[in-house]
Structure formats: C-alpha cells, structure tokens
Amino acid sequence: MALTLSRQIADTARFTAVHAGLVPEDEASLPWLVTGAVLMMQQACTLALHEAEAELPVMPGPGELAVRVGDEACLVQPYTAPLKPEHYRALEELINARNGVMHPKPDGLDIETGGLPAGLVVATRLVRHLVITQPVRPSMVDTDEAASIGHSLELIDSAVDFWRTVAPEG
C-alpha cells in the first residue's frame, strides 16, 4: 500500500480529531490523542522540509523536526514556522506524553494532562501553518486534503477549548 504523505496527514488529523472529541468522556482516548497529534506534526514538518529540499535526517524526532521548521536556515521565510520558546516547551510536554505511550512501563501509563492543551494548540497551529496557511509549494496538498486537514484541525481546537473548561491547565 502506498499513501502520499499529504494523504497520511489528512488521515492522521482525522484520527486525532476523533480522539480529541472523545477525551473529555473517555480517558482511554488520551494516549491516541497525544500519539496522533505528535505524528500529525511530524508528518507536516517532514512534508514541508522535503518540499523545501532541506536535508532530513533518516529518523528525526518530532522535537528536532519542529526546531528545523522554525529555523530560517532550514525553511526560509515566509515558510518558517513562527515558533517561540514557549511553543517549543509546550510541544515538549506533548512529545513527552507521547513518549510515555510509546515506551510502556510495567506499572502502566500516567500522563500529566496539565500542559497538554497548550501543546495540542501549538501542534495544530504548526500543521495549519505548514500545510494550509503557508505551504512551501501550494500544490503539495490537494484541495480536498487541505479541506479535510483544516476541518480536523478545527475539531481538535474546539475539543481542546472544551477540555480546558472541564480540566483546566494546572
């Protein structure tokens, strides 16, 4: 099976949106939400860097990809992601939560949720910037995929807004 990276982003965004909507009522969706959000971000960063013909390591981590898309040396303006130090910290919390899911411990899973809303918002904004608002090449994502991704990102953002009302950041 071969899927374009833009199709994978659309699929991952849709998957993540479903779990974002379920989290307030079903905590079993939280691991899937953080996993999907980080994967979606990695996919968008990889696509943008590839389209910009930037050098990509063989297996870059999500934090490294975020740093690269925020660096004008890797992704020139106006495509550079507008990330500030607090955005990287928020992403780091999200990535750490994802790492907790991906590297199980014998005593189970314990995800600190306090900082997750901020990380999820940064992830959706980053994907939106790289894929919809300021793509390196406008045709790198077709119209239907862009609409699907945009809709999924809106659903994630709405779910995070609701989540903040029921589980405020601590």
Helices and strands as residue ranges (DSSP letters): H 5-22, G 27-29, H 30-51, H 62-69, H 85-102, H 116-127, I 128-133, G 138-140, H 143-166
